[in-house]
Amino acid sequence: MVQESKREYVTAILRRYLEAGRQYKQRILDEFCKVCGYHRKHAIRLLNGRKGRCKRKPGRPPRYGAEERKVLEMIWLASNRLCSKRLKAALPIWLPYYERQEGTLPLPVREKLLMISARSLDRLMQPVRRKHGTRGRSGTRPGSLIRSQVPIKTEHADVHKPGVMEADTVAHCGLSLDGSFVWSLTLTDIFSGWTTLRAVWNKGFAGVKTAIEDIESGLPFRITGFHSDNGGEFLNYHLIRYFSERDQPVDFSRGRPYHKNDTAHVEQKNYTHVRLMLGYSRIENPDLIPVINELYRSWELFNNLFCPSLKLVHKEKIGSRYRKQYDAPQTPYQRLMNCPDIPELIKTHLTELVCNHNPLKLSRYIDHQQAKILKQLR
């Protein structure tokens, strides 16, 4: 029986069904189900004038709504789209700056934002992430001539104070590694996650050394260890001599060839700190290097002072799976402030940096600088 005929049949028997007693209703229902092939409960709902069950979502009513989502969307976009665990840790840092710019939030909204869990953030931010929803070439060339002189180190569980840095380079070469172009040098402190970047022309020793010296002059701690991949920009006599001929020599180590996880702390920054800023385009104009470095300095302040990160504290293998345990999300600045090896004078200087900068203004300045660079590239 087609749907139109079923609707006509319901209309025909409806009055008779409503006026009948209990015994005759059963017979009418039996006949109705047999003719139309309906389930008995569905047939009862049709004859009683109810189309189906109540559509109300089961469970408690939602605690968070559009007002909280609006605040979270702005902070999430300005903080470079942090994951929920990091965003939860960032909210107490960012909310005072948000209120300074957008006005004071109602007290219930502010209390909800401060008490929201990471799981609730995931659910609340699903439509926002849907709304705002290539790989580059590897420039690592093995420095095989002196590889045997640099010891291999595969893990850094023994690092309990700042100063041990992981280093990597990113090639802004477009689709070809031929010719000269700009490279980005990235250094990440294993203990705190403090990350610094510099743009260099090609990746010869002179440019890399100048960039490292510039980075060292601005670090809030002294470099005590240097860990890299097997690229020729790091494994060369000049850089080894640069680190070894000091009053306090720097421990130089490397990862295994073709094992990126040996330098995982810095490898994960290649996308979040470099590709998100400059993309995958070829940059072959050396005049852009000062502009890019200015962008990188603002990016360092933004990430190191205001963006929490997760740090792996324990990992064990259970069967074929790994079980990982992370510490509470903290900014690199917070980790350095909690470290007893950092002098009080340096901590005072870091606190002044935090007080003198606004993350929302930094985010807008970074967007402006980024747009200017990408416009010149186009």
Residue pairs with C-beta under 8 A, 6 or more apart in sequence:
1 9
1 35
1 36
1 37
6 36
9 32
9 35
9 36
10 32
10 46
10 47
13 28
13 32
13 47
14 47
16 28
17 25
17 28
17 29
17 47
18 47
20 28
29 40
29 43
29 44
29 47
32 38
32 43
32 47
33 39
33 40
33 43
36 43
38 46
45 51
45 52
63 112
63 120
64 112
64 116
64 120
64 124
67 106
67 109
68 109
68 112
68 113
68 116
68 124
69 124
69 125
69 127
69 128
71 95
71 98
71 105
71 109
71 113
72 87
72 113
72 121
72 124
72 125
72 128
73 125
73 128
74 98
74 102
75 87
75 90
75 91
75 94
75 95
75 98
76 82
76 87
76 125
76 128
77 132
78 94
78 359
78 360
78 363
79 87
79 90
79 94
79 306
79 307
79 359
79 363
80 272
80 276
80 302
80 303
80 307
80 363
81 132
82 90
82 307
82 308
84 118
84 119
84 121
84 122
84 125
85 118
85 310
85 326
85 329
86 307
86 308
86 309
86 310
86 329
87 118
87 121
88 116
88 117
88 118
88 121
88 329
89 308
89 328
89 329
89 330
90 306
90 307
90 308
90 329
91 113
91 114
91 116
92 114
93 306
93 308
93 331
93 359
94 306
94 359
94 360
95 105
95 110
95 113
95 114
97 358
97 359
97 360
98 105
98 360
99 105
100 358
101 358
101 360
105 113
116 124
134 280
135 280
136 170
136 171
136 173
136 275
136 280
137 171
137 173
137 175
137 177
138 171
139 169
139 170
139 171
139 173
139 177
139 183
139 203
139 231
140 169
140 229
140 230
140 231
141 231
141 232
142 230
142 231
142 232
142 235
142 257
143 230
143 231
143 232
143 233
143 234
143 235
143 236
144 230
144 235
145 235
146 235
146 236
146 237
146 240
147 230
147 235
147 254
149 240
150 235
150 240
150 252
150 253
150 254
151 252
151 253
151 254
152 253
152 254
152 255
152 256
153 227
153 253
153 254
153 255
153 262
154 255
154 256
154 259
154 262
156 164
156 190
156 227
156 265
159 190
159 191
159 225
160 191
161 191
161 339
161 341
162 189
162 191
162 192
162 194
162 220
162 221
162 336
162 339
162 341
162 342
163 189
163 191
163 221
163 222
163 223
163 224
163 225
164 189
164 190
164 191
164 224
164 225
164 226
164 227
164 251
165 187
165 188
165 189
165 190
165 223
165 225
165 226
165 227
166 187
166 188
166 190
166 227
166 228
166 263
166 265
166 266
167 185
167 186
167 187
167 188
167 226
167 227
167 228
167 234
167 263
167 266
168 185
168 186
168 228
168 229
168 263
168 266
168 267
168 269
168 270
169 183
169 184
169 185
169 186
169 203
169 231
169 233
170 183
170 184
170 186
170 270
170 274
170 275
171 177
171 181
171 183
172 181
172 182
172 183
172 184
172 278
172 281
172 282
172 283
173 181
173 282
174 181
174 280
174 281
174 282
175 282
176 282
179 284
180 201
180 202
180 284
181 202
181 282
181 283
181 284
182 199
182 200
182 201
182 283
182 284
182 285
182 286
182 288
182 289
182 292
183 199
183 200
183 201
183 202
183 203
183 207
183 233
184 197
184 198
184 199
184 200
184 274
184 278
184 292
184 296
185 197
185 198
185 199
185 200
185 203
185 208
185 211
185 212
185 215
186 195
186 196
186 197
186 266
186 269
186 270
186 273
186 274
187 195
187 196
187 197
187 212
187 215
187 266
188 194
188 195
188 265
188 266
188 269
189 195
189 221
189 332
190 227
190 265
191 335
191 339
192 332
192 335
192 336
192 339
193 265
193 304
193 309
193 311
193 332
193 335
194 219
194 220
194 221
194 304
194 332
194 336
195 266
195 269
195 273
195 300
195 303
195 304
195 332
196 215
196 218
196 219
196 296
196 300
197 273
197 274
197 296
197 299
197 300
198 211
198 214
198 215
198 293
198 296
199 211
199 288
199 289
199 292
199 293
199 296
200 207
200 208
200 210
200 211
200 289
201 207
201 286
201 289
203 231
203 232
203 233
204 233
205 233
205 236
205 238
205 239
208 233
208 234
208 239
209 238
209 239
209 242
212 242
216 223
220 336
220 342
220 346
220 349
220 350
221 336
221 341
221 342
221 346
222 248
223 250
224 248
224 250
224 251
225 250
225 251
225 252
225 253
226 243
226 250
226 251
226 252
226 253
227 253
227 254
227 255
227 263
228 234
228 235
228 253
228 254
228 255
228 263
229 254
229 255
229 260
229 262
229 263
230 254
230 255
230 257
233 239
234 254
235 254
239 252
240 252
243 249
243 250
243 252
244 250
244 252
254 262
255 262
255 263
256 262
260 267
261 267
273 299
273 303
277 295
277 296
277 299
277 366
277 370
278 292
278 370
278 373
278 374
279 374
279 377
281 374
281 377
283 292
283 377
285 376
288 373
288 376
291 369
291 372
291 373
292 373
294 369
295 366
295 369
295 370
295 373
298 362
298 365
298 366
298 369
299 366
301 353
301 357
301 362
302 359
302 362
302 363
302 366
303 332
304 331
304 332
304 333
305 331
305 332
305 333
305 350
305 353
305 354
305 357
305 359
306 331
306 333
306 354
306 357
306 359
306 362
307 331
308 329
308 330
308 331
308 334
309 329
309 330
309 331
309 332
310 326
310 327
310 329
311 326
311 327
311 330
311 335
312 324
312 325
312 326
313 325
313 326
313 327
314 324
314 325
315 322
315 323
315 324
315 325
316 322
316 323
317 323
330 338
333 350
333 353
333 354
336 342
336 346
336 347
336 350
337 347
337 350
337 351
